[in-house]
Amino acid sequence: MTISVCIASRGRPLLLQQTVRTLCANMTLSDTLISIALDQEDKDMEAVWTPAFMAPWNDRLLASVEPREDSLGAKYNRAQTYSPADLYVLWADDMIMPDRGWDAKLAEAAARLTDQCGIVLFGQIPGVLQPGLAMTQKFIDAQGFFCPPYFPAWFHETWALEIADGAGCHVKADVAVELLQETIGKSRGIRDVEFWATLFDAMRSKRREIILKLIENRLDKLWRFSKLTEWDAKWSNSNSVLRDPNRAKQIEQFYSFDAPDDLRYQRLRTAGEELLCQFTR
């Protein structure tokens, strides 16, 4: 089973270097890849993301440098499509898997998934919903993408988590995850949290359709279908804190450091408002 670690990075070259060094040092499978999506206008990368740095792992590193996408999900999708594999790890540029053989453990866990369709969950960090998540190609095919391209930040892991929970297609792997920096004031694109959380919840019907497709030929189809009302309530409650106006503002203040209301964001917000109308009318 081939594995690709997909990273969307911007403005944090030294952290990205440390992340890549650690991941590469601890790989044990011969064909594991790291696919990194970078932005053309990100000049911070030029000084450190050089051929000399990449040389020891030239056969493992794939870097695509293109104009910055409007959404973070679209940027992650670029990294994913740039490196075909069987299992894709959704990863950040300030996280590491410190133990040797992390890729072999993920491959072993993914092999336990029925028809190799689903997600692998790993790692545990206080205050982080799910630090480690990997998706099989078949699961991505069912979703229609690696990450939902609708949001400026977050929600990518939660989108997959909801679907895998409803369809019962997830396994766990004993792979440790560590952060290279604290989470406070380190998230990019965190603004209008209440709006994006409302859109995310409104689109739960779309995730429900994907679940129904995944369980269509399963022996437990009727049982899974009967549990979808509970599934909806569970995840709506989980996301409710982000829909609370006061808590949403507090969360923005805690996590955000770079979230300009620029043309890029305005295009994404306008598209989000149109989607919200579609899913609430």
Secondary structure, 3 states (H helix, E strand, C coil): CCEEEEEECCCCHHHHHHHHHHHHHCCCCCCCEEEEEEECCCHHHCCCCCHHHHHHHCCCEEEEEECCCCCHHHHHHHHHHCCCCCEEEEECCCEECCCCCHHHHHHHHHCCCHHHCCEEEECCCCCCCCCEEEEEHHHHHHHCCCCCCCCCCCCHHHHHHHHHHHHCCEEEECCCCEECCCCCCCEECCCCHHHHHHHHHHCHHHHHHHHHHHHCCCCCHHHHHHCHHHHHHHHHHHCHHHHCHHHHHHHHHHHEEECCCCHHHHHHHHHHHHHHHHHHC
